[in-house]
Amino acid sequence: MEKNPSLTLNLDKNPFVSKVKGRVFTSTFAITSDRIGDKLDLSDQELLPAQVRSLAAAIGNNKSLRTVELRRCNIDDEGARHLATMLEKNTSLEWLNLDDNKITDDGLKHLAIPLEKNTSLEGLYLRFNK
């Protein structure tokens, strides 16, 4: 599979993804290897902490993603810590949408730390969290 820079992988409200909860990210090859284009939308998926950890690790190594949408994914402070680690590593992500999750002030503090060094991120959306 060749990289398609204009490709968007949108799994928003995808019933198949919900049915395989717990196995969604057992293979993160496409994300890690820059083969999914520049946008990943997993909004409305009820992600478990282990899934957020796997996803964050894969995005951390990706050089083609520019936008990641994780709205309404049940992400909590533990997930925010994993995403903060991703923001320390990733140098291409420009937009991260974490609207309407379960991130508290504690998770926000973790997300703020890598923003001091991350020069690619232009927008971090955190509306409607706890």
C-alpha positions in Angstrom: 0.0 0.0 0.0 1.4 3.4 -1.0 1.0 6.5 1.1 -1.9 8.7 -0.1 -1.3 12.2 1.4 -5.0 13.2 0.9 -6.5 10.1 2.4 -8.6 10.5 5.5 -9.4 7.5 7.7 -12.7 8.3 9.4 -14.1 5.7 11.7 -16.6 8.1 13.3 -19.6 6.2 14.7 -18.4 3.0 12.9 -20.4 0.1 14.4 -17.7 -2.4 13.4 -15.1 -0.7 15.5 -17.4 -0.7 18.5 -18.1 -4.4 18.1 -14.4 -5.2 18.2 -13.7 -3.1 21.2 -10.5 -4.3 22.8 -9.0 -5.3 19.5 -9.2 -2.1 17.5 -5.5 -1.3 17.9 -4.0 -4.7 18.0 -2.3 -3.8 14.7 -1.1 -0.3 14.5 1.1 -0.9 11.5 -0.8 1.5 9.2 -0.6 4.4 11.7 3.1 3.8 12.6 4.2 3.4 9.1 2.7 6.6 7.8 0.3 4.8 5.4 -3.0 6.4 6.4 -2.6 9.8 5.0 -2.9 13.1 6.9 -6.1 12.7 9.0 -7.3 10.1 11.5 -10.8 10.4 12.9 -11.8 7.9 15.6 -14.5 10.1 17.2 -17.4 8.4 19.0 -15.4 5.2 19.7 -15.4 4.1 23.3 -11.6 3.6 23.7 -10.1 1.7 26.6 -7.0 3.0 28.3 -4.9 0.3 26.6 -6.2 1.3 23.2 -5.4 4.9 23.9 -1.8 3.9 24.9 -1.4 1.9 21.7 -2.8 4.6 19.5 -0.6 7.3 21.2 2.5 5.1 20.7 1.6 4.7 17.0 0.9 8.4 16.4 4.1 9.3 18.2 6.1 7.6 15.4 3.9 8.8 12.5 5.3 11.6 10.3 2.3 12.1 7.9 -0.6 12.7 10.2 -1.6 16.3 10.5 -5.0 16.0 12.2 -6.3 13.5 14.8 -9.9 13.6 15.9 -10.7 11.8 19.2 -13.9 13.5 20.2 -16.3 11.6 22.5 -13.9 8.6 23.0 -14.1 8.2 26.8 -10.5 9.3 27.2 -9.6 10.0 30.8 -6.5 11.4 32.6 -4.5 8.2 32.0 -5.2 8.5 28.3 -4.2 12.2 28.4 -0.8 11.1 29.9 -0.3 8.7 27.0 -1.3 11.4 24.5 1.1 13.9 26.2 4.0 11.4 25.7 2.9 11.2 22.0 3.1 15.0 21.7 6.7 14.9 23.0 7.7 12.6 20.1 5.5 13.6 17.2 6.8 16.5 15.1 4.2 16.6 12.4 0.8 16.7 14.1 -0.9 20.1 13.7 -4.4 19.5 15.2 -5.5 17.3 18.1 -9.2 17.3 19.0 -10.0 15.8 22.4 -13.4 17.5 22.9 -16.1 15.9 25.0 -13.9 13.3 26.9 -13.3 12.7 30.6 -10.1 14.7 31.0 -9.8 16.7 34.2 -7.3 19.4 35.3 -4.8 16.7 36.1 -4.8 15.4 32.5 -4.7 18.9 31.2 -1.5 19.5 33.2 0.1 16.5 31.5 -1.0 17.7 28.1 0.4 21.2 28.7 4.0 20.1 29.4 5.0 18.9 25.9 3.5 22.1 24.4 6.5 24.0 25.5 8.7 22.1 23.1 6.3 20.9 20.4 6.5 23.4 17.5 4.1 21.7 15.1 0.9 21.6 17.1 -1.3 24.6 16.1 -4.5 23.5 17.8 -5.4 21.4 20.8 -9.2 21.2 21.5 -10.4 20.2 24.9 -13.9 21.6 25.1 -16.6 19.8 27.2 -14.2 17.7 29.4 -14.6 17.3 33.1 
